[in-house]
Amino acid sequence: MLDHYFALDFDAPRGLQEQLREALLDAIHTGTIPAAEALPSCRRLSSQLGISRNTVALVYEGLVEDGYLVSRPRSGYYLHTAYHMAAGESASQPSAAQAQDAPGWDARFTHRPSHFQGVLRPSNWMHYDYPFVYGQLDTRLFPLEQWREASRRLLGGQRERHWLSDRYDQDDPMLIEQLRTRVLPKRGIHARSDEILITLGSQNALFLIAQLLFDARTRVAVENPGYREAANVFLRQGARLSYQPLDDEGMCLDAAAADCDYLYVTPSHQGPTGVTMSRARREALIEQIQRRDQIVLEDDYDAEVNFDHHALPALKASRAGARVIYMSSLSKPLSPGLRLGYLVADAELIEELRALRRLMYRHPPSSLQQQLAQFLSQGHYDRYLRVFAEEMYRRWETLDACLQRDLPRCRRVGGDHASVFWLQAPAEIDTQRLAWRAAQYGVLIEPGFQHFFDRVPPRHFMRLGFGAIDVARIGPGVERLARAMG
């Protein structure tokens, strides 16, 4: 049994979750874990190592989500079949000569991305009856017929098939023009075509920026709570992060923020809380970056799903716009699986980012770019956004009313009509345990502690999305969540 020989000497400066996950991954990859035996229970391993059961459970669930372990009801956690070879139970064992010749990959890794903590989201979210999951959409809303029309135009017999050619490092000019004239002006941004770069989503934009601009000397201010995958990208480049607290006006600008080189902000609707940065805080930020020679990374991730009729323009549209690198997504309102986004910045920076992108994957698929350009040019995108905004407004209003009725002890944080609900439960409620209980009722929620960067994050916050759940299911889902909370 693993608990007979698994020991771990914790390093105080590092997080317990990080160290336990690293040790378990090393055990998996080296074949230490028996394929046919259950891992120690959360209670047993926490007692053995002298750490919290929640810490062990979170690490186990993360390894299940990432495909290293499988969870069997009333039995425990087991090694995923894909890793049975490492445990010595493969039908075709490598010969001794092959084993001796196998490279030691562990010693060759220059870094271990798998060790960065992510946000746990079940991959089977669509199997829940009441999926209050964020970042996913009700697939029935997708404008399938209009998308097919755009595809037919692209594939029409009389059209030149430019999308079959490799464009080297260039983007589709029609898509760039649609962004420049139809999409960006809605956020107050007026850009030239050489100031726009297409990316494989906002995450890819963050990676390109960090790869080009960050190193071990770089200081970056990030929001706390905030977008963990952005922090992971920055940390991978060796940047030093300053975790800035939030208030009801957005990121707090203190001496630590003033001492940074870059500030990563989500001002329209802060992720994950939905707080909108106030006009006064925006003015303070603009004044600071001009005075301190700083750069803002503005992640306007929900720009196209923002149904707030009184939304403030982007920071990129301000007088300090040259000091703002703006990024957003074309996938959020249509389908997360499309993975298309864009960057807007000075042409000099875009030129270098384009060259870096060329070294990675040249350019996003030309066919997808041209199909989206057709979708935009024919007015389908704007029409869809109007319908989408109306539906999201209806779901927001319904969820807000149900939460006030059935969960009056939970306080909504953030502005009205954000694309997510960030809730503060009573201090005695552990939302990780609540999530487990709610799952028994078919309700999926997201514990909020994963978004904090504190050594001991608060446990009584949770995030509820409403893009993937039908409006008719919102009320019953909240009722069941209230039942789980007790």
C-alpha positions as CSV (number, residue, x, y, z in Angstrom):
1,M,0.0,0.0,0.0
2,L,1.2,3.5,-0.8
3,D,0.7,4.7,2.8
4,H,3.3,2.2,4.0
5,Y,6.1,3.9,2.2
6,F,5.0,7.4,1.1
7,A,6.7,10.1,3.1
8,L,7.1,13.8,2.4
9,D,9.3,16.4,4.1
10,F,7.5,19.7,3.5
11,D,9.4,22.8,2.6
12,A,8.0,25.6,4.6
13,P,8.2,28.5,2.0
14,R,6.2,26.5,-0.5
15,G,2.5,25.7,-0.5
16,L,1.4,22.3,0.8
17,Q,-0.9,21.6,-2.2
18,E,2.0,22.3,-4.6
19,Q,4.4,20.0,-2.7
20,L,1.9,17.1,-2.3
21,R,0.9,17.3,-5.9
22,E,4.5,17.3,-7.0
23,A,5.3,14.3,-4.9
24,L,2.3,12.3,-6.1
25,L,3.1,13.1,-9.7
26,D,6.7,11.9,-9.2
27,A,5.3,8.7,-7.7
28,I,3.0,8.2,-10.7
29,H,5.7,8.8,-13.3
30,T,8.2,6.6,-11.5
31,G,5.8,3.7,-11.1
32,T,5.7,3.8,-7.3
33,I,1.9,3.7,-7.1
34,P,0.5,0.1,-7.5
35,A,-2.0,0.0,-10.3
36,A,-4.6,-2.3,-8.6
37,E,-4.6,-0.7,-5.1
38,A,-6.5,2.3,-4.0
39,L,-4.5,5.3,-2.8
40,P,-4.7,6.2,0.9
41,S,-8.0,7.8,1.8
42,C,-8.0,11.6,2.3
43,R,-8.3,11.0,6.1
44,R,-5.5,8.5,6.3
45,L,-3.0,10.4,4.1
46,S,-3.7,13.7,5.9
47,S,-3.1,12.0,9.2
48,Q,0.1,10.4,8.0
49,L,1.5,13.7,6.6
50,G,0.0,15.9,9.3
51,I,-1.9,18.2,6.9
52,S,-5.5,19.1,6.3
53,R,-7.9,16.6,4.7
54,N,-9.1,19.4,2.4
55,T,-5.5,19.8,1.1
56,V,-5.3,16.1,0.3
57,A,-8.8,16.0,-1.3
58,L,-8.1,19.1,-3.4
59,V,-4.9,17.5,-4.7
60,Y,-6.6,14.2,-5.4
61,E,-9.4,15.9,-7.3
62,G,-6.9,17.9,-9.3
63,L,-5.1,14.8,-10.4
64,V,-8.5,13.2,-11.3
65,E,-9.4,16.3,-13.4
66,D,-6.0,16.1,-15.1
67,G,-6.3,12.4,-15.9
68,Y,-3.7,11.0,-13.6
69,L,-6.2,9.3,-11.2
70,V,-9.8,8.0,-11.4
71,S,-12.3,8.2,-8.6
72,R,-14.4,5.1,-7.9
73,P,-17.5,5.7,-5.7
74,R,-17.3,4.2,-2.2
75,S,-13.9,2.7,-3.2
76,G,-11.4,5.5,-3.4
77,Y,-8.8,6.9,-5.9
78,Y,-6.9,4.7,-8.3
79,L,-4.2,5.2,-10.8
80,H,-5.6,5.9,-14.3
81,T,-5.2,3.1,-16.7
82,A,-3.0,5.3,-18.9
83,Y,-0.3,5.1,-16.2
84,H,-0.5,1.4,-15.5
85,M,2.6,0.9,-17.6
86,A,4.6,3.0,-15.1
87,A,3.2,0.9,-12.3
88,G,4.4,-2.3,-14.0
89,E,1.0,-3.7,-15.1
90,S,1.1,-3.2,-18.8
91,A,0.6,-6.3,-21.0
92,S,3.7,-5.4,-23.0
93,Q,6.5,-4.7,-20.6
94,P,9.6,-3.0,-21.9
95,S,12.7,-5.1,-21.9
96,A,15.5,-4.5,-19.5
97,A,17.6,-3.0,-22.2
98,Q,14.8,-0.6,-23.2
99,A,14.4,0.4,-19.6
100,Q,18.1,1.0,-19.2
101,D,18.1,3.1,-22.4
102,A,15.0,5.2,-21.4
103,P,15.9,8.8,-20.9
104,G,15.5,10.4,-17.5
105,W,13.0,13.1,-18.4
106,D,12.7,14.4,-14.9
107,A,16.3,15.6,-14.9
108,R,15.8,17.1,-18.4
109,F,12.8,19.3,-17.7
110,T,13.7,22.9,-17.4
111,H,10.4,23.6,-15.7
112,R,7.3,21.7,-14.7
113,P,4.1,23.4,-15.9
114,S,2.0,20.5,-14.4
115,H,3.0,21.7,-11.0
116,F,1.2,25.1,-11.3
117,Q,-2.1,25.1,-9.5
118,G,-5.0,25.5,-11.7
119,V,-8.7,26.0,-11.1
120,L,-10.6,22.7,-10.7
121,R,-13.5,22.4,-13.1
122,P,-15.1,19.0,-13.8
123,S,-14.7,18.1,-17.5
124,N,-18.2,16.4,-17.3
125,W,-19.9,19.6,-16.3
126,M,-22.6,19.0,-18.9
127,H,-23.8,15.9,-17.1
128,Y,-24.9,18.0,-14.1
129,D,-28.6,18.8,-14.0
130,Y,-27.9,22.3,-12.7
131,P,-24.5,23.5,-14.0
132,F,-23.7,26.9,-12.6
133,V,-20.3,26.7,-14.3
134,Y,-18.5,29.7,-15.5
135,G,-16.8,29.9,-19.0
136,Q,-19.2,27.5,-20.7
137,L,-22.2,28.3,-22.8
138,D,-25.6,26.7,-23.6
139,T,-24.8,25.1,-26.9
140,R,-28.4,25.6,-28.1
141,L,-27.7,29.4,-28.3
142,F,-25.0,28.9,-31.0
143,P,-26.1,30.5,-34.3
144,L,-25.6,27.3,-36.2
145,E,-27.5,28.2,-39.4
146,Q,-25.7,31.6,-39.8
147,W,-22.3,29.9,-39.1
148,R,-23.1,27.3,-41.8
149,E,-23.9,30.2,-44.2
150,A,-20.5,31.8,-43.5
151,S,-18.9,28.4,-44.1
152,R,-20.8,28.0,-47.4
153,R,-19.6,31.4,-48.5
154,L,-16.1,30.5,-47.7
155,L,-16.3,27.2,-49.6
156,G,-18.3,28.5,-52.5
157,G,-17.1,27.2,-55.9
158,Q,-16.4,30.6,-57.4
159,R,-14.3,31.9,-54.5
160,E,-10.5,31.9,-54.3
161,R,-9.3,29.5,-51.6
162,H,-6.8,31.7,-49.9
163,W,-7.4,29.8,-46.7
164,L,-5.7,26.7,-48.1
165,S,-2.4,28.6,-48.3
166,D,0.1,29.2,-45.5
167,R,0.1,33.0,-44.7
168,Y,3.4,32.7,-42.9
169,D,3.0,35.2,-40.1
170,Q,0.0,37.2,-41.5
171,D,-3.6,37.3,-40.3
172,D,-6.6,37.4,-42.5
173,P,-7.0,41.0,-43.6
174,M,-10.8,40.8,-43.8
175,L,-10.9,39.7,-40.1
176,I,-8.5,42.4,-39.1
177,E,-10.7,45.0,-40.9
178,Q,-13.9,43.7,-39.2
179,L,-12.2,43.9,-35.8
180,R,-10.9,47.4,-36.6
181,T,-14.2,48.9,-37.8
182,R,-17.0,46.9,-36.1
183,V,-15.7,45.3,-32.9
184,L,-13.1,47.6,-31.3
185,P,-15.0,50.9,-31.8
186,K,-17.8,49.5,-29.5
187,R,-15.1,49.6,-26.7
188,G,-14.0,53.1,-27.7
189,I,-10.8,51.7,-29.4
190,H,-9.6,53.1,-32.8
191,A,-6.7,51.1,-34.1
192,R,-4.7,50.7,-37.3
193,S,-4.5,47.3,-38.9
194,D,-0.8,47.0,-38.0
195,E,-1.8,47.4,-34.3
196,I,-3.9,44.2,-34.2
197,L,-2.8,40.6,-33.8
198,I,-5.0,37.5,-33.9
199,T,-4.3,34.9,-31.1
200,L,-5.5,31.5,-30.1
201,G,-7.6,33.0,-27.3
202,S,-6.7,35.4,-24.5
203,Q,-4.6,32.8,-22.8
204,N,-2.3,32.6,-25.8
205,A,-2.1,36.4,-25.8
206,L,-0.9,36.3,-22.2
207,F,1.7,33.7,-23.0
208,L,3.0,35.7,-26.0
209,I,3.3,38.9,-23.9
210,A,5.0,37.2,-21.0
211,Q,7.4,35.3,-23.3
212,L,8.4,38.6,-25.0
213,L,8.4,41.1,-22.1
214,F,9.0,39.3,-18.8
215,D,12.0,37.8,-17.1
216,A,13.3,37.4,-13.5
217,R,13.7,41.2,-13.1
218,T,10.1,41.9,-14.1
219,R,7.6,43.0,-11.4
220,V,3.9,42.5,-12.2
221,A,0.9,43.5,-10.1
222,V,-2.1,41.1,-10.4
223,E,-5.5,41.2,-8.7
224,N,-6.2,39.1,-5.6
225,P,-8.4,37.2,-6.0
226,G,-7.7,37.0,-9.7
227,Y,-7.1,34.9,-12.8
228,R,-4.8,32.1,-11.7
229,E,-3.7,31.1,-15.2
230,A,-2.4,34.5,-15.9
231,A,-0.3,34.4,-12.7
232,N,0.9,30.9,-13.7
233,V,2.1,32.3,-17.1
234,F,3.9,35.2,-15.5
235,L,5.5,33.0,-12.8
236,R,6.7,30.6,-15.5
237,Q,8.8,33.4,-17.0
238,G,10.3,34.1,-13.6
239,A,8.4,37.4,-13.0
240,R,7.9,38.6,-9.4
241,L,4.3,39.1,-8.6
242,S,2.6,41.6,-6.3
243,Y,-0.8,40.3,-5.3
244,Q,-3.0,43.4,-5.0
245,P,-6.2,43.4,-2.9
246,L,-9.5,44.5,-4.3
247,D,-12.2,46.8,-3.0
248,D,-15.5,47.8,-4.5
249,E,-13.7,50.1,-7.0
250,G,-11.3,47.4,-8.3
251,M,-7.6,46.8,-7.9
252,C,-6.1,48.8,-5.0
253,L,-3.2,51.0,-6.0
254,D,-0.8,51.1,-3.2
255,A,3.0,51.5,-2.9
256,A,3.6,47.9,-4.1
257,A,1.5,48.5,-7.3
258,A,3.4,51.7,-7.9
259,D,6.7,49.8,-7.8
260,C,5.8,47.3,-10.5
261,D,6.7,47.4,-14.2
262,Y,3.3,46.0,-15.4
263,L,-0.2,45.8,-14.0
264,Y,-2.5,43.0,-15.1
265,V,-6.1,44.2,-14.7
266,T,-9.6,43.1,-15.7
267,P,-11.3,46.5,-15.2
268,S,-14.7,46.0,-17.0
269,H,-15.7,43.0,-14.9
270,Q,-12.9,41.9,-12.6
271,G,-12.3,38.1,-12.7
272,P,-13.5,36.4,-10.7
273,T,-15.6,38.9,-8.7
274,G,-17.3,40.9,-11.4
275,V,-16.3,44.2,-9.7
276,T,-16.2,47.1,-12.2
277,M,-13.3,49.5,-11.8
278,S,-14.7,52.9,-10.9
279,R,-14.0,56.0,-12.9
280,A,-12.0,57.5,-10.0
281,R,-9.8,54.3,-9.8
282,R,-9.3,54.3,-13.5
283,E,-8.2,57.9,-13.4
284,A,-5.8,57.1,-10.6
285,L,-4.4,54.2,-12.6
286,I,-4.0,56.3,-15.7
287,E,-2.2,59.0,-13.8
288,Q,0.1,56.4,-12.1
289,I,1.2,54.6,-15.2
290,Q,2.0,57.8,-16.9
291,R,4.0,59.1,-13.9
292,R,5.7,55.8,-13.1
293,D,6.4,54.7,-16.7
294,Q,4.3,51.5,-16.3
295,I,2.4,49.3,-18.7
296,V,-1.1,48.0,-18.2
297,L,-2.2,44.6,-19.5
298,E,-6.0,45.0,-20.0
299,D,-7.8,41.7,-20.2
300,D,-11.3,42.6,-21.5
301,Y,-12.2,39.0,-21.5
302,D,-16.0,39.5,-21.5
303,A,-16.1,42.5,-23.8
304,E,-18.4,40.8,-26.2
305,V,-20.7,39.2,-23.6
306,N,-21.0,42.4,-21.5
307,F,-24.7,43.2,-21.4
308,D,-24.3,46.2,-19.1
309,H,-25.8,49.1,-21.1
310,H,-23.7,51.6,-19.1
311,A,-20.4,49.9,-19.5
312,L,-17.4,52.2,-19.4
313,P,-15.0,52.3,-22.4
314,A,-11.8,50.2,-22.3
315,L,-8.7,51.6,-20.7
316,K,-7.1,51.3,-24.1
317,A,-9.4,54.1,-25.2
318,S,-8.1,56.5,-22.6
319,R,-5.4,59.2,-23.0
320,A,-2.9,56.7,-21.8
321,G,-3.8,54.1,-24.5
322,A,-0.3,53.8,-25.8
323,R,0.7,52.4,-22.4
324,V,-2.1,49.7,-22.5
325,I,-1.8,46.3,-24.1
326,Y,-5.4,45.3,-24.8
327,M,-6.6,41.7,-25.2
328,S,-10.0,40.1,-25.7
329,S,-11.7,37.1,-27.1
330,L,-14.0,36.4,-30.0
331,S,-14.8,32.9,-28.6
332,K,-16.5,33.9,-25.3
333,P,-19.9,34.7,-26.8
334,L,-19.9,32.1,-29.5
335,S,-18.1,29.0,-28.3
336,P,-15.2,28.6,-25.9
337,G,-13.9,25.9,-28.3
338,L,-13.3,28.3,-31.2
339,R,-10.2,29.6,-29.3
340,L,-9.8,32.9,-31.2
341,G,-8.8,36.2,-29.6
342,Y,-6.9,39.3,-30.4
343,L,-4.3,41.8,-29.1
344,V,-4.2,45.5,-29.7
345,A,-1.0,47.4,-29.0
346,D,1.5,49.7,-30.6
347,A,2.7,48.5,-34.0
348,E,6.3,48.1,-32.8
349,L,5.2,45.6,-30.1
350,I,2.7,43.8,-32.4
351,E,5.6,43.3,-34.9
352,E,7.7,41.5,-32.4
353,L,4.7,39.5,-31.0
354,R,3.9,38.5,-34.6
355,A,7.5,37.3,-35.1
356,L,7.3,35.3,-31.8
357,R,4.0,33.8,-32.8
358,R,5.5,32.7,-36.1
359,L,8.1,30.7,-34.2
360,M,5.4,29.0,-32.2
361,Y,2.6,28.2,-34.8
362,R,2.9,30.8,-37.6
363,H,-0.7,32.0,-37.4
364,P,-4.2,30.8,-36.2
365,P,-6.0,28.6,-38.8
366,S,-6.7,30.7,-41.9
367,S,-10.0,28.9,-42.6
368,L,-11.3,29.8,-39.1
369,Q,-10.2,33.4,-39.4
370,Q,-12.0,33.8,-42.8
371,Q,-15.1,32.0,-41.7
372,L,-15.4,34.4,-38.7
373,A,-14.7,37.3,-40.9
374,Q,-17.6,36.3,-43.1
375,F,-19.8,35.8,-40.1
376,L,-18.9,39.4,-39.0
377,S,-19.2,41.0,-42.4
378,Q,-22.7,39.7,-43.0
379,G,-24.0,41.1,-39.7
380,H,-24.6,37.7,-38.1
381,Y,-22.3,38.4,-35.2
382,D,-24.0,41.7,-34.2
383,R,-27.4,40.1,-34.5
384,Y,-26.4,37.2,-32.4
385,L,-24.8,39.4,-29.7
386,R,-28.2,41.3,-29.4
387,V,-30.1,38.0,-28.9
388,F,-27.3,36.6,-26.6
389,A,-27.3,39.8,-24.5
390,E,-31.1,39.6,-24.0
391,E,-30.9,36.0,-23.0
392,M,-28.0,36.6,-20.5
393,Y,-29.8,39.5,-19.0
394,R,-32.8,37.3,-18.5
395,R,-30.7,34.6,-16.8
396,W,-28.9,37.2,-14.7
397,E,-32.1,38.7,-13.4
398,T,-33.6,35.3,-12.7
399,L,-30.5,34.1,-10.8
400,D,-30.3,37.3,-8.8
401,A,-33.9,37.0,-7.7
402,C,-33.6,33.3,-6.8
403,L,-30.4,34.0,-4.8
404,Q,-32.1,36.8,-2.8
405,R,-35.1,34.5,-2.1
406,D,-33.4,31.2,-1.3
407,L,-29.8,32.2,-0.2
408,P,-30.4,35.5,1.7
409,R,-27.3,34.9,3.9
410,C,-25.0,35.0,0.8
411,R,-23.9,38.5,-0.3
412,R,-23.3,39.2,-4.0
413,V,-20.1,41.0,-4.6
414,G,-19.5,42.9,-7.8
415,G,-21.5,45.2,-10.1
416,D,-24.9,44.6,-11.6
417,H,-25.1,42.5,-14.7
418,A,-21.6,41.0,-14.6
419,S,-21.1,37.8,-16.5
420,V,-20.7,35.9,-13.3
421,F,-22.0,35.9,-9.7
422,W,-19.3,36.1,-6.9
423,L,-20.9,35.2,-3.6
424,Q,-19.7,35.7,-0.1
425,A,-21.3,33.0,2.2
426,P,-21.3,33.2,6.0
427,A,-17.9,32.7,7.4
428,E,-18.7,29.3,8.8
429,I,-19.5,27.9,5.3
430,D,-16.7,26.0,3.6
431,T,-17.7,26.3,-0.1
432,Q,-15.4,23.3,-1.0
433,R,-17.5,21.1,1.2
434,L,-20.6,22.8,0.0
435,A,-19.7,22.0,-3.6
436,W,-19.4,18.3,-2.7
437,R,-22.8,18.3,-1.0
438,A,-24.4,20.3,-3.9
439,A,-23.1,17.8,-6.4
440,Q,-25.2,15.1,-4.7
441,Y,-28.2,17.2,-5.7
442,G,-26.9,17.6,-9.3
443,V,-25.8,21.2,-8.7
444,L,-22.3,22.3,-9.9
445,I,-20.8,25.4,-8.3
446,E,-17.2,26.6,-8.1
447,P,-15.5,27.1,-4.7
448,G,-13.9,30.5,-4.6
449,F,-10.7,29.8,-2.6
450,Q,-8.9,28.6,-5.7
451,H,-8.8,32.2,-7.0
452,F,-7.0,33.7,-4.0
453,F,-3.2,33.8,-3.8
454,D,-3.1,34.0,0.0
455,R,-1.2,31.3,1.9
456,V,-4.5,30.6,3.7
457,P,-7.2,31.7,1.4
458,P,-10.7,32.4,2.7
459,R,-13.1,29.4,2.3
460,H,-16.5,31.1,2.2
461,F,-16.6,32.5,-1.4
462,M,-18.1,30.8,-4.5
463,R,-18.6,31.6,-8.1
464,L,-21.7,30.9,-10.1
465,G,-22.0,31.1,-13.8
466,F,-25.2,31.2,-15.7
467,G,-24.2,30.8,-19.4
468,A,-24.6,27.1,-19.5
469,I,-27.8,26.6,-17.5
470,D,-31.3,27.0,-19.0
471,V,-33.3,29.8,-17.4
472,A,-36.0,27.3,-16.4
473,R,-33.5,25.3,-14.3
474,I,-32.0,28.3,-12.4
475,G,-34.7,28.4,-9.8
476,P,-34.8,24.7,-9.0
477,G,-31.0,24.7,-9.0
478,V,-30.7,27.5,-6.4
479,E,-33.4,25.7,-4.3
480,R,-31.2,22.6,-4.2
481,L,-28.1,24.6,-3.5
482,A,-29.9,26.2,-0.5
483,R,-30.9,22.7,0.6
484,A,-27.2,21.6,0.4
485,M,-26.1,24.6,2.5
486,G,-28.7,23.8,5.1
